[in-house]
Amino acid sequence: YHRKMSSLTKSFWKWTSQERPSWRNDIKEAAIIFTVFGMAGSTSMAIIRPTLKLLIGLDGPFLDSPITYIVSTILIASPAYAITIFSIGTLAGRHIFFANMAKKVLG
């Protein structure tokens, strides 16, 4: 079992780390990358909002909320988005592209 899992891990890592064509030149790459961006944004916000409600009791529409909610959301959103985009991008087979994107998000 361990050898099989190790082989599967190596195969996955080879697949997700391979060089890909630019999304500007390949419609399939563009579709995959835009899908990952959409999934990562939605997922990170779906995690952040309930977390803020649980931790500091703030909830509601973003623009009509207290300043603490807005600031907290912004401060937590960048790291959460970077982790989410890195994870989903790697699972989508685009590790190199999204690892670089996560670094840019985090500064």
Helices and strands as residue ranges (DSSP letters): H 2-16, H 27-56, H 67-91, H 95-106
